[in-house]
Amino acid sequence: RAFGALGGVVGVATAVGPLAGGGLIALGGPHLGWRLVFFINVPIGLATIVLARRWLPQAPPSTRRNRLDLAGAALLGAATFTVLLPAVQYDAVRDPRLIWLLLPAALLLVAFVLRERRLTRQHGDPLFDLRLFREPSYTVGVILALLYFSGFTGLPLVLSLYYQQGLGYSALQAGLGITAFAVGSAIAATVAGRWVNRLGRPLVVGALLVFGAGTVLIDLVVSTGPGAGAALLLAGPLLVLGAGSGGVITPNQALSLQRVDSRMGGPAGGVLQTAQRIGSAVGQAVIGAVFFASLPHQAGPLPQERRDAVYGGALSNAVAVTLAFIAVALVLSVTDLALNRRRQRVAGAGDEKPTAAAPG
């Protein structure tokens, strides 16, 4: 229920963010408005610091001094950067050789894992405590978070671009256009937080299917060329999409941390959040790159009917990438569900006592 409440707040914030950003852009105009979007983080950050000092409990006294794993953070950050750079830069240079940057990314990831393994073995302070991954449910949850956030965060981004560049909406109108997604996410996250202990991993599987259905519905609506009425026609699919999202994120957090030793709760939550943030960055970079790479490079503005078709096709390609990420996450969830049921059957068979043979 705690994760459900948190998920509901996140869903509401997802709605407030685009609306506030669109309002600031409208208020400040084309030159100042986008700068205000960044400056709004200053009062929010200050308020968060004050409230955190008042509301969060103090750390218990400890004689052990923790050290930040700066080298591990640098290795993971560099690996993430070399994964993101080819996707972000491809539309600008259209150079296939950018793919070679994935090779140093792999080497950096190997170096990161080796360092974290050594620090874990020496009982140091690794960025990722690899002892956490001895629990299968946690390992699956982290990988699922990485895959799902890679697919889910890029879609609202390209949909906003479709609204503004394809249909000519303002930033505020684009923010209003994806409000249904946040509403569905807030409601579903709260409900899923109450059901997760009863349903377990099947809830995540079902929510992934709902999210996939919402994604397909978005593609079907855009393929019909909705024109100026796109925001209204997409409200239903976005509500379905949000319901699936709220049913994935909250239960996956609860199930991932359920079997983790409470003394490892801090590192476990940190690793899970890191997987979500890396997935968000990868998803926005990759899905955004596919969207822009699908647009024609030509001089001069396109007529409106042509813009609808061109940007609709680019959004369809971005949707296909989203579905690919979600499909892999779904396969992982179904496989984990099947293995868990098999382990339970084996454990149940081992617990059964053999019945005594009848005399004679």
C-alpha positions in Angstrom: 0.0 0.0 0.0 2.9 2.3 0.7 4.2 1.8 -2.9 0.7 2.2 -4.2 0.4 5.6 -2.5 3.8 6.6 -3.8 2.8 5.5 -7.3 -0.4 7.5 -7.1 1.6 10.6 -6.2 4.0 9.9 -9.1 1.1 9.6 -11.5 -0.3 13.0 -10.3 3.1 14.6 -10.7 3.3 13.1 -14.2 0.2 15.1 -15.1 1.3 18.3 -13.3 4.7 18.4 -14.9 3.8 18.8 -18.6 1.0 21.2 -17.7 3.3 23.3 -15.6 6.0 23.2 -18.3 3.5 24.2 -21.0 2.2 27.0 -18.8 5.6 28.4 -18.2 6.5 28.2 -21.9 3.2 30.1 -22.7 4.0 32.6 -19.9 7.6 33.3 -20.8 7.3 33.1 -24.6 9.6 31.4 -27.1 12.8 32.9 -25.8 12.3 32.8 -22.0 9.7 30.1 -21.6 12.0 27.1 -22.0 14.5 28.6 -19.6 11.8 28.9 -16.9 11.2 25.1 -17.2 14.7 24.6 -15.8 14.6 27.3 -13.2 11.4 25.8 -11.7 13.7 23.1 -10.3 15.3 25.7 -7.9 12.3 26.4 -5.6 11.3 22.7 -5.8 14.7 21.6 -4.8 14.9 24.0 -1.9 11.5 23.0 -0.6 12.5 19.3 -0.9 15.7 19.9 1.2 13.7 21.7 3.9 10.9 19.0 4.0 13.4 16.2 4.0 15.2 17.6 7.0 11.9 17.9 8.9 10.2 14.7 7.9 12.8 12.0 7.1 14.2 10.1 10.2 17.8 10.7 11.1 20.3 7.9 10.3 21.1 5.6 13.3 24.5 6.2 14.9 27.2 4.0 13.4 30.9 3.6 14.1 31.4 2.5 10.5 32.3 5.1 8.0 30.8 4.7 4.6 32.7 5.7 1.5 31.2 6.7 -1.8 32.1 4.5 -4.7 33.1 7.3 -7.0 35.1 5.1 -9.3 32.1 2.8 -9.7 29.8 5.7 -10.4 32.2 7.0 -13.0 32.4 3.7 -14.8 28.6 3.2 -14.8 28.1 6.8 -15.9 30.6 6.5 -18.8 29.1 3.2 -19.9 25.6 4.8 -20.0 27.0 7.9 -21.9 28.6 5.7 -24.6 25.2 3.9 -25.0 23.2 7.1 -25.3 25.6 9.1 -27.5 25.1 7.1 -30.7 21.3 7.3 -30.4 21.3 11.0 -29.6 23.8 12.0 -32.4 22.6 9.7 -35.2 19.9 12.1 -36.5 22.5 14.9 -36.7 25.3 13.0 -38.5 23.6 9.9 -39.9 26.9 8.0 -39.5 26.5 4.2 -38.9 30.0 4.1 -37.4 28.5 5.5 -34.2 27.5 1.9 -33.4 31.1 1.2 -32.6 30.7 3.3 -29.4 28.8 0.3 -28.0 32.1 -1.6 -27.8 33.7 0.7 -25.2 30.3 0.7 -23.4 30.5 -3.1 -23.1 34.1 -2.9 -21.8 33.2 -0.2 -19.3 30.3 -2.3 -18.0 32.6 -5.3 -17.6 35.0 -3.1 -15.6 32.2 -1.8 -13.5 30.9 -5.4 -12.6 34.5 -6.5 -11.8 35.0 -3.6 -9.5 31.6 -4.1 -7.7 32.3 -7.8 -7.3 35.7 -7.0 -5.7 34.2 -4.4 -3.3 31.3 -6.8 -2.4 33.7 -9.6 -1.7 35.9 -7.3 0.5 32.8 -6.0 2.4 33.4 -2.5 1.1 30.8 0.1 -0.1 30.0 -0.8 -3.7 27.6 1.2 -5.7 25.8 -2.0 -6.6 26.1 -4.6 -3.8 26.0 -7.8 -5.9 24.8 -9.9 -2.9 21.4 -8.5 -3.7 21.3 -10.4 -7.0 21.4 -13.7 -5.2 17.6 -13.3 -4.8 15.9 -14.2 -8.1 12.9 -12.0 -7.5 15.1 -9.0 -7.0 17.2 -9.7 -10.1 14.1 -10.1 -12.3 12.6 -6.9 -10.8 15.7 -4.8 -11.6 15.9 -6.2 -15.2 12.2 -5.7 -15.7 12.5 -2.1 -14.5 15.3 -1.4 -16.9 13.4 -2.8 -19.9 10.0 -1.3 -19.0 11.3 2.2 -18.3 13.2 2.0 -21.6 9.9 1.4 -23.4 7.5 3.5 -21.4 9.3 6.8 -21.0 10.0 7.5 -24.6 6.4 7.2 -25.8 5.0 10.3 -24.0 8.1 12.2 -25.3 7.5 11.5 -29.0 3.7 11.9 -28.5 4.4 15.4 -27.3 6.6 16.0 -30.3 3.8 14.6 -32.6 1.3 17.0 -31.1 3.5 20.1 -31.4 5.6 19.6 -34.6 3.1 17.4 -36.4 -0.3 18.9 -35.5 0.9 22.4 -34.5 -0.3 22.3 -30.9 1.2 24.6 -28.3 3.3 23.2 -25.4 0.4 23.8 -23.1 -2.0 21.9 -25.4 0.5 19.1 -25.7 0.7 18.8 -22.0 -3.1 18.7 -21.7 -3.1 16.0 -24.5 -1.3 13.4 -22.3 -3.1 14.1 -19.1 -5.3 11.0 -19.5 -2.1 8.9 -19.2 -1.2 10.4 -15.8 -4.8 10.0 -14.6 -4.8 6.3 -15.5 -1.4 5.8 -13.9 -2.4 7.5 -10.7 -5.6 5.4 -10.2 -4.0 2.1 -11.3 -0.9 2.5 -9.1 -3.1 3.0 -6.0 -5.3 0.0 -6.8 -2.3 -2.2 -7.7 -0.6 -1.4 -4.4 -3.6 -3.0 -2.6 -3.7 -6.1 -4.9 0.0 -6.9 -5.3 0.3 -9.0 -2.2 -2.7 -11.1 -3.2 -1.9 -11.5 -6.9 1.9 -11.2 -7.1 3.8 -11.4 -10.4 0.6 -12.2 -12.5 -0.5 -8.7 -11.8 2.6 -7.3 -13.5 2.1 -9.7 -16.5 -1.5 -8.5 -16.9 -0.5 -4.8 -16.6 2.2 -5.3 -19.2 -0.5 -6.7 -21.6 -2.7 -3.7 -20.8 0.1 -1.3 -21.5 0.8 -3.1 -24.8 -2.8 -2.9 -25.8 -2.8 0.9 -25.1 0.3 1.3 -27.2 -1.3 -0.5 -30.1 -4.5 1.6 -29.8 -2.4 4.7 -30.0 -0.9 3.5 -33.2 -4.3 2.6 -34.7 -5.7 6.1 -33.9 -2.7 7.9 -35.3 -2.7 5.7 -38.4 -6.2 7.0 -39.3 -4.9 10.6 -39.5 -7.0 12.1 -36.7 -5.8 15.7 -37.4 -7.0 18.4 -35.1 -9.1 16.0 -33.0 -6.1 13.8 -32.1 -5.9 14.8 -28.4 -9.6 13.8 -27.9 -9.4 10.6 -29.8 -6.2 9.6 -28.0 -7.6 10.2 -24.5 -9.0 6.7 -24.3 -5.9 4.8 -25.4 -3.7 7.0 -23.2 -6.0 6.2 -20.2 -5.4 2.5 -21.0 -1.7 3.1 -21.3 -1.6 4.8 -18.0 -3.5 2.1 -16.3 -1.0 -0.5 -17.5 1.9 1.7 -16.4 0.5 2.1 -12.9 0.0 -1.6 -12.7 3.6 -2.4 -13.6 5.7 0.1 -11.7 4.2 -0.1 -8.2 3.8 -3.9 -8.1 7.3 -4.4 -9.5 8.8 -2.3 -6.8 7.0 -4.1 -4.1 7.8 -7.6 -5.5 11.4 -6.7 -6.1 12.1 -5.6 -2.5 9.8 -8.1 -0.8 12.4 -10.8 -0.1 15.4 -8.4 0.4 16.9 -8.3 3.9 15.6 -5.1 5.5 19.1 -4.1 6.4 19.9 -4.0 2.7 16.8 -2.0 1.9 18.7 1.2 1.1 21.2 -0.3 -1.4 18.4 -2.4 -2.9 16.1 0.6 -3.4 19.0 2.6 -4.8 19.9 0.0 -7.4 16.3 -0.4 -8.5 15.9 3.4 -8.9 19.2 3.5 -10.8 17.9 0.8 -13.2 14.7 2.9 -13.7 16.7 6.1 -14.4 19.1 4.4 -16.9 16.1 2.8 -18.6 14.4 6.2 -18.9 17.5 7.8 -20.4 18.0 4.9 -22.9 14.3 4.8 -23.8 14.0 8.5 -24.5 17.3 8.5 -26.5 16.5 5.4 -28.6 12.8 6.0 -29.2 13.4 9.7 -29.8 16.2 8.9 -32.3 13.9 6.5 -34.2 11.2 9.2 -34.3 13.5 11.8 -35.7 15.3 9.4 -38.1 11.9 8.6 -39.6 11.3 12.2 -40.6 12.4 13.4 -44.0 15.3 15.8 -44.3 14.1 18.5 -46.7 14.1 22.3 -46.9 10.9 24.3 -46.3 7.8 23.6 -44.3 5.5 20.7 -45.2 1.8 21.3 -46.0 -0.4 20.3 -43.0 -1.9 17.1 -44.7 1.7 15.9 -45.4 2.8 16.8 -41.9 0.0 14.6 -40.4 1.2 11.6 -42.5 4.9 12.1 -42.0 4.8 12.7 -38.2 2.2 9.9 -37.8 4.5 7.5 -39.6 7.4 8.6 -37.4 5.2 8.0 -34.3 4.3 4.5 -35.5 7.9 3.6 -35.8 8.6 4.9 -32.3 5.6 2.8 -31.1 7.1 -0.3 -32.7 10.3 0.2 -30.7 8.2 0.7 -27.5 6.4 -2.6 -28.2 9.8 -4.4 -28.6 11.0 -3.3 -25.2 7.6 -4.2 -23.6 7.6 -7.6 -25.4 11.0 -8.5 -23.9 9.8 -7.4 -20.5 6.7 -9.5 -20.9 8.7 -12.6 -21.8 10.9 -12.1 -18.8 7.9 -11.8 -16.5 6.1 -14.9 -17.9 9.3 -16.9 -17.6 9.9 -15.8 -14.0 6.2 -16.7 -13.2 6.6 -20.1 -14.7 9.9 -20.8 -12.9 8.4 -19.6 -9.6 5.4 -22.0 -9.9 7.8 -24.8 -10.8 9.9 -24.1 -7.7 6.8 -24.0 -5.6 5.6 -27.4 -6.9 9.0 -29.0 -6.3 9.1 -27.5 -2.8 5.6 -28.7 -2.1 6.4 -32.2 -3.3 9.5 -32.3 -1.0 7.4 -31.2 2.0 4.9 -34.1 1.6 5.5 -37.0 4.0 5.2 -40.5 2.4 2.2 -42.4 3.6 2.7 -45.6 5.5 2.0 -48.8 3.6 -1.1 -50.7 4.6 -0.3 -53.9 6.6 -0.4 -57.2 4.7 
